[in-house]
Amino acid sequence: MRQAIRITVIWSLIVLAAAESSRSEERLPFSDLQRLFARNKLVVAILNYDYPPLFTTSESGRLSGSDISLVESLAQELGVAVEFDRQAKSFNGIIDRVSQGKADLGLGTTLTLSRAKRVLFSKPYMTLNIALLLNRVKLLEAGVRSTLKDIQQIRHTSQKIGLLAGSAYLDYARQSFPKAELKEYATLPELLAATEQGELLAAVRNDLTAQLYLHHHPASIVRLQLFVDRAAKDYVSFSIRPDSPHVLSWVNHYLFVHQIDLSAGDVLKHYRGGGKPK
């Protein structure tokens, strides 16, 4: 009888242990993932102004764009809602929001070694090329009388080169144009308008936003010339809170499983209605 009672007690303990183990698995042992599930939302930092085709705002206030579609699909698979944080005035501002824990994740951020001291970066979900939109008149003044074929042709220019404030392209501009006067602009429209008006020799962008601008402003091709520096890559990644290594791991698994590695052509096709990015 005692033997039967002993076996029953042992079996009950095994069942309880198994049930507790199952409940522990459901709760997830990773505190950074637990934090997301506890509040049932992923806070995502983006710029406080539209940056097509990555994110734009409709008249009704709804966000759309390639990056918006990507992060909403990611959050759906993770099982949480998305809340967009639009406090950042620059991409460095997005890094600030993420590093301070005010956002779980940042969108559209270029991976740089200096930024990686402050936040975690996912594997790139988009690889672009750094590009220049050049003012044709200023290019003639720089001594280039035909299409720019090599960045070295204007390396020693002392003219003004423009870029967005807080841009990851600042190091590229300093290294490529050591004698140029670098000027930062608060927004992309201001930067591109200054280039068209001849205030700048060139605006430092990427091939995605440069091609999109020329697509929307076909008359600008008379004043602007596009140069894509295929040796200079722009690796666009999710920036992630430094105290969230397991969120980072999950995001990287998501990108791998869905084979997400976009190019400028992929995003432009999506933007023009040719289907969603992978």
C-alpha positions in Angstrom: 0.0 0.0 0.0 2.8 2.4 1.0 4.6 1.5 -2.2 1.5 2.5 -4.3 1.2 5.8 -2.4 4.9 6.5 -2.9 4.5 5.9 -6.7 1.4 8.0 -6.8 3.2 10.9 -5.1 6.2 10.7 -7.3 4.0 10.6 -10.4 2.0 13.6 -9.2 5.3 15.5 -8.7 6.5 14.6 -12.2 3.2 15.8 -13.7 3.3 19.1 -11.7 6.9 19.7 -12.8 6.0 19.1 -16.4 3.1 21.5 -16.2 5.3 24.1 -14.6 7.9 23.6 -17.3 5.2 24.1 -20.0 3.9 27.3 -18.3 7.5 28.6 -18.0 8.0 28.0 -21.8 4.8 29.9 -22.5 6.0 32.8 -20.3 9.3 32.9 -22.2 12.5 33.0 -20.1 13.9 36.1 -21.9 13.2 39.3 -20.0 13.4 41.6 -23.1 10.8 39.6 -25.0 8.7 39.3 -21.8 8.7 43.1 -21.7 7.1 43.3 -25.2 4.5 40.7 -24.4 3.6 42.3 -21.1 2.6 45.5 -22.8 1.5 43.8 -26.0 3.2 46.3 -28.2 6.4 47.1 -30.1 7.3 50.8 -29.9 9.0 51.7 -33.2 10.9 55.0 -33.7 10.7 56.8 -37.1 11.3 60.3 -38.3 8.8 63.1 -37.5 8.5 63.9 -41.2 7.7 61.6 -44.1 10.5 59.8 -45.9 9.1 58.1 -49.0 9.1 55.4 -50.0 10.0 54.0 -46.6 7.2 55.8 -44.7 4.5 58.3 -45.7 1.4 59.7 -44.1 -2.0 59.8 -45.8 -4.5 62.6 -45.3 -6.3 60.5 -42.8 -3.0 60.1 -40.8 -2.4 56.5 -41.7 1.2 55.5 -42.2 2.2 53.4 -45.2 5.4 52.5 -47.1 7.9 49.7 -47.5 9.3 49.9 -44.0 5.9 50.2 -42.4 4.7 47.1 -44.2 7.8 45.2 -43.1 7.6 46.2 -39.4 3.9 45.5 -39.2 4.3 42.0 -40.7 7.2 41.4 -38.2 5.1 42.6 -35.2 2.1 40.4 -36.4 4.3 37.3 -36.5 5.7 38.3 -33.1 2.1 38.6 -31.8 2.1 42.2 -30.6 0.7 45.5 -31.8 2.8 48.4 -33.2 3.0 51.9 -31.8 5.0 54.4 -33.9 7.1 57.0 -32.0 7.6 60.1 -34.2 9.7 62.3 -32.0 13.0 62.0 -33.9 14.0 64.9 -36.1 16.9 63.0 -37.7 18.1 59.4 -38.1 20.6 60.1 -35.3 17.5 61.1 -33.3 16.0 57.7 -33.9 19.2 56.2 -32.6 18.8 58.4 -29.5 15.3 57.2 -28.9 16.3 53.6 -29.2 19.5 53.9 -27.1 17.5 55.6 -24.3 14.9 52.9 -24.2 12.1 55.2 -25.4 11.6 52.9 -28.4 12.2 49.2 -28.8 13.2 49.4 -32.4 14.2 52.1 -35.0 13.3 52.0 -38.7 15.4 52.9 -41.7 18.7 53.3 -39.8 22.0 52.9 -41.5 24.4 50.6 -39.7 27.6 52.5 -38.7 30.4 51.5 -36.3 29.9 54.7 -34.2 26.1 54.0 -33.9 26.8 50.4 -33.0 28.5 51.6 -29.8 25.0 52.8 -28.6 22.5 50.4 -30.0 22.2 46.8 -31.4 21.8 46.4 -35.1 19.9 43.6 -36.9 21.3 42.1 -40.1 20.6 44.6 -42.9 17.1 44.2 -44.4 18.0 46.5 -47.3 21.3 47.3 -49.1 21.6 50.5 -51.0 24.3 52.4 -52.8 25.4 55.9 -51.7 24.5 58.3 -54.5 25.0 62.0 -55.5 22.4 64.3 -57.1 24.7 66.9 -58.8 23.8 70.3 -60.0 24.8 70.4 -63.7 25.9 74.1 -63.6 28.0 73.6 -60.5 29.5 70.4 -62.1 30.7 72.5 -65.0 32.2 75.0 -62.6 34.0 72.0 -61.1 35.6 71.3 -64.4 33.4 68.2 -65.4 32.0 68.9 -68.9 30.2 65.6 -69.4 28.7 62.9 -67.3 30.5 62.3 -64.0 32.0 58.8 -64.2 34.3 58.6 -61.2 34.0 60.3 -57.8 37.7 61.2 -58.1 36.8 63.8 -60.7 35.4 66.0 -58.0 37.4 64.8 -55.0 39.3 68.1 -54.5 36.3 70.4 -55.0 35.9 73.3 -52.5 32.3 73.8 -53.4 29.4 73.0 -51.0 28.2 69.5 -50.5 24.8 69.0 -48.8 23.4 66.2 -46.6 20.7 65.6 -44.1 21.4 66.7 -40.5 22.3 63.6 -38.4 23.1 61.7 -41.6 25.1 58.5 -41.6 26.7 59.8 -44.8 28.7 62.4 -43.0 31.9 60.3 -42.8 31.5 59.4 -46.5 31.3 63.1 -47.4 34.3 64.0 -45.3 36.4 61.2 -46.8 35.3 61.7 -50.4 35.4 65.5 -50.4 38.1 66.6 -47.9 38.2 70.2 -49.2 34.5 70.8 -49.6 32.2 72.8 -47.4 29.7 70.4 -45.9 26.2 71.8 -45.2 23.5 70.0 -43.3 19.7 70.5 -43.9 16.9 69.7 -41.6 14.7 67.8 -44.2 15.1 66.0 -47.4 12.9 68.5 -49.5 15.1 71.4 -48.3 18.3 69.5 -49.2 17.1 68.6 -52.7 15.6 72.1 -53.4 19.0 73.7 -52.4 20.7 71.4 -54.9 18.3 72.2 -57.7 18.7 76.0 -57.0 22.4 75.8 -57.4 23.3 76.4 -53.7 25.2 73.1 -53.7 27.4 71.1 -56.0 25.7 67.9 -54.8 23.4 66.3 -52.3 24.6 63.1 -50.8 21.8 60.5 -50.8 21.3 56.9 -51.7 20.2 55.4 -55.0 16.7 54.8 -53.7 15.7 58.3 -52.6 17.7 59.9 -55.5 15.9 57.8 -58.2 12.5 58.4 -56.5 13.1 62.1 -56.6 13.9 62.1 -60.3 10.9 59.9 -60.9 8.6 62.4 -59.3 10.3 65.4 -60.7 11.2 64.4 -64.3 11.9 68.0 -65.3 14.8 68.1 -62.8 16.9 65.9 -65.0 17.7 69.2 -66.9 19.3 70.6 -63.8 20.5 67.5 -61.9 22.7 64.5 -62.7 22.6 61.2 -60.8 25.8 59.5 -59.9 25.7 56.1 -58.0 28.8 55.2 -56.1 28.5 51.4 -56.3 31.7 51.0 -54.1 29.9 52.7 -51.2 27.2 50.7 -49.6 24.4 51.8 -47.3 23.3 48.9 -45.0 19.9 49.7 -43.7 19.0 47.8 -40.5 16.7 47.8 -37.5 18.3 49.5 -34.6 17.4 47.8 -31.3 17.6 48.7 -27.6 21.0 47.7 -26.2 19.3 45.7 -23.4 17.3 43.6 -25.9 19.6 40.8 -27.2 16.8 38.3 -27.5 14.6 40.7 -29.5 17.6 41.2 -31.8 18.0 37.4 -32.2 14.3 37.0 -33.0 14.4 39.8 -35.5 17.4 38.3 -37.2 15.6 34.9 -37.4 12.6 36.6 -38.9 14.7 38.3 -41.6 16.5 35.0 -42.3 13.3 32.9 -42.5 11.6 35.3 -44.8 14.8 35.9 -46.8 14.4 39.7 -46.6 17.3 41.5 -48.4 15.9 44.4 -50.4 17.5 46.6 -53.0 16.5 50.0 -54.3 14.8 48.3 -57.3 12.7 46.0 -54.9 11.4 49.0 -52.9 10.7 51.2 -55.9 8.7 48.3 -57.5 6.6 48.0 -54.3 6.2 51.8 -54.1 4.9 51.9 -57.7 2.4 49.2 -57.0 4.3 46.2 -58.3 3.9 44.1 -55.2 5.1 43.9 -51.7 8.8 43.5 -50.7 9.7 39.9 -49.8 
